[in-house]
């Protein structure tokens, strides 16, 4: 629960930082305006802090978008390699290796989603894809057995279903 609240706050702050800090900055400027001649240092400092905060959040957003793009491309490339194998899972002798690779990929996606590096819309779409594969009885049976080993960073059927709802 605590992690979920922290994640929601993190998303909120990233999304609305401009609308949080700008009114605060404007309020500080309005408060100190009558004393602007005497307190120029305070006004300059407040402006510097405001601009630094704006720069920090924009730079952080750009870095996270870059990391997201790299993860997104990597995960999709790995999924593309597995997709055909997943679709014909009954005819494969090495289904355990294929499913282990797929569930490890899903677990890594989940881990990066929890860390805030995968946006909610993409995670929702991926969960819907997982739900689609879990309709296949062979895959579902293997998943039900595998998730009890708790080696997938907390990824469960419940987390997948919740993620698919958006």
Residue, then its C-alpha position, 0 to 999 in steps of 0.5 A: x500500500x505504501x509503495x502504491x501511494x508513493x508511486x501515485x504521488x510520484x506520477x502526480x508530481x511528475x505530471x503537475x509540477x508546473x502547476x504546483x510550483x508556479x503558483x507558489x513562486x507567483x505567491x512568493x513574488x506577490x508577497x515580496x513585491x512591495x519590498x522588492x527594492x530592499x529584498x532584491x536578494x530574496x527575490x533573486x534567490x526565489x527566482x533561482x530556486x524556481x528555475x532550478x526546480x523547473x529545470x530539474x523536473x524537465x531534465x528528470x522527465x527527459x531522462x525517464x522518457x529516454x530510459x522508457x524508450x530504451x526499455x520499451x524497444x528492448x521489451x518489444x523486441x524480446x516479445x516479438x521473438x517469443x510471440x510466435x513460439x507462444x502462439x504454437x506452444x503445444x507443438x514445442x518441446x521446450x515450452x518450459x524454457x519459452x514460458x520462463x523467458x516470457x514470464x521473466x520478461x513480464x516480471x521485468x516489465x512489472x518491476x520497471x512499471x513499479x519503479x515508475x519507468x513504464x507509463x500506465x497506458x503501456x503497462x495496461x496494454x501489456x497486461x491485456x496481452x498477458x491476459x490474452x496469453x493466459x487464456x491458453x490452458x497450457x500457459x495458464x497452468x504453467x503460470x499458476x504453478x510458476x507464480x507460487x514460486x514468487x520469483x517474478x518481483x511480485x507479479x501475480x494474476x491479480x496484478x495483471x488483471x488490475x493493470x489491464x483495467x488501467 
